[in-house]
Amino acid sequence: MPALLCMGDDPLMLNVTGADDAASTALLLTTMHRLHKRLDDFTTQLYIAYDFGDESGLVPAILIEKHAAGPELRTYHRFGFFAEGDSDVSELRFSAGVTITSTGCVVEAMVDVDLEQPLGEFGADVHILYLERIDQLSLTDALSRLEEQVTALCTMGDVPNRLGFATR
């Protein structure tokens, strides 16, 4: 289970967030909340527009995890669905996040799919449909870039169609 962290829990983070740790924390959390809602609105519209099949679902979440490099805050939106004739769940995932390290912030946005059976133009396996990662940014630059990445994710409305899902 991911651990909840305070910005001050890691002394290396002070080098990244600056002297006003409370303001940096507030900026990080409010930006992530807004971007999570934006991505949630987008993925909910995809879920409404496409027939992902019986027993499919969409699970939005904000994950906070501590990694060796530093703490990560990520918005994560996972579609779970079953391919025809398959009893294992396949997943389509949209995610964007920021990791705070001793050398600066890392932002990453990704769309990937983990298919148990071939679907659409993809074979059974994990496929990365979009990935952008940028390292060594200040917190302000990282959040600005993360906003651009979420904007890019929200233009990928064709992904369910590429997987062979029909519109409703």
Secondary structure, DSSP 8 states (H G I E B T S, - for coil): ------GGGSGGGHHHH-S-HHHHHHHHHHHHHHHHHHHHHHHHHHHHHB---TT-EEEEEEEEEE-SS-EEEEEEEEEEEE-TT--SEEEEEEEEEEEEETTEEEEEEEEEEEESS-BTTB-SEEEEEEEEEEEEE-HHHHHHHHHHHHHHHTT-TTHHHHTT--B-
